[in-house]
Amino acid sequence: MSPGRVLLAALVLLGLFVGAVGTGYLVGQRALRRGSVAATAPPATAQQPRPVSLPGPARVTAAVPSRPPDAAPRFHVQAGAFADRQGAAALARRLASLGYAVTLVDGPSYRVWVGGYLDRATAERLAQRLRRSGFEVSLTPR
């Protein structure tokens, strides 16, 4: 198989994987909007590009960037961070009952995020709306 075809096959597989992950995220967001708040794994953090090696007689190595270099930074709107899961879940249920898309992130600190990864202007508007509703929020860069 030629190096070009190997690279093309790797990119197709990467696209299928990204599509499957995105579909799973959307299904989870729909469940949260229906009122069932479930803990989700934290989204993958931005990392340095990692070389991808493919087996075969001719090895092709390509760097897969985590995001385009000219992409604007993204933010989470964080509505709370708790030492215990119960406090975070209570806040997540309250926000979900008001119609917000909520993510409860497990970890040493249980975090409650509203919305997804947003550009700065959108994150600021959402944060202002939440502050006017009486919530203490902050922007968390990706």
N, C-alpha and C positions, 0 to 999 in steps of 0.2 A: 504494500500500500504506500502511496506517495506521501511525503510529509504534509503536503497541502490537504490531502484527504483526511489524514489523521487529525490535523488541527481542526478541520471543519467538523469532524465527528465529535471531537471534544467540546467544541463550542455549542453544538446542537444539544449534547447531553447537559451542559451547563444551563442552557436555556430551559430545558425541561425541568431541571431541578429547581431553578428560580421560580418558574411558573407554579410548581407544586407547593413550594413554600408560601408563595403569595396567596394561593387559594386557601391554604390552611389558615392564614392570618385573617382573611376576610370572613371565613366561617366562624372563627373565634370572636370576631368583632360583632357579628350578627347575634351570637349567643349572649354576649354582654349586653346588647341593646334590649334583649328580651328580659333582662333582669337577672340572669344567672351569672354571677360574678365568679370566675374561676381564676386561679393563679396561672400565670403564663410564664414561660421561661423568658428571661431577659433577651431582647433582640440582640443579634450579633453586633458586636462593637466594630467600629472601623479599624482595620488592621492594615499593616503594610502589605503590598502585593506579594503573593507567594508564588514561586515558580510551580508550574504544573508539568510533570514529566509523564510521558506516555510510553508504554513498552512497545517493542518492535525493533526491526533491524535498524531503522533510522529513528533516532530520538529527536523529538521536537519539544522545545521548552518555550512556554509563553507565560508572561506575567499577566495575572488577572487582577486589574485594579479594583479596589473596594468601591470607589466612586470616581467619576471623572474629575480631573484636577480643577476644572473651572466651575464645579458645582458649588452652589451657595451652602453655607453651613446649615444644619438642621437642628431642631430643638424639640425637647419634650416639655410639656407644661406639667410640672409636678405639683400635685395638690397636697401631698403629705408624705412623710417618712416616719415609720413607726418601728419600735423595738419589738412589738408583738403583732402577730398576724390579725388578731381579732379587731384591733383598732383600725388597721388598714382596710380590712374587709368592710367594716361599718361605714367608713368614708366612701369606699368604692360603691357600696350599695346606695348610699345617699346621692352620689353624683349620677349613678346610672338611673335612679328614679326620676331625676330631673332631665333625662334624655341625653346625657353625655356619654360618649364612647370612652370606657374606662379600662385601664390595664393595671392589674395588681402584680407587682414584680417581687418575687421572693428573693431573699438574700439576707445578709447580716442585718440589713435595714430593709423593712418591707415598704416599698415605695408605691404610691398611687399616681399614675400618669393619666392625663386627660387628652384624648385625641391621639394622633400618631406622631411621626417625625414631621415637624412643620417648619416652613421657612420662618425667619425671624418676624416678619410683619404679621403673618397669620397667628403665630404663637403669642405675640404681644396682644393682638385683638382678643384672642381667647382668654388670656390671662386677665385682661381688663374686665371682661364680662364676668369671669369667675370672682374677681375681687369685688365688683359691684354687688354680687350675690352673697358676699360675706365670707368667701373662702380666702385663705392665705395661700398664695401660689408663688412658684418661682420657675424660671426657665432653666432647663438643664441641657447643655450642649451635647450633641452626639459625640 
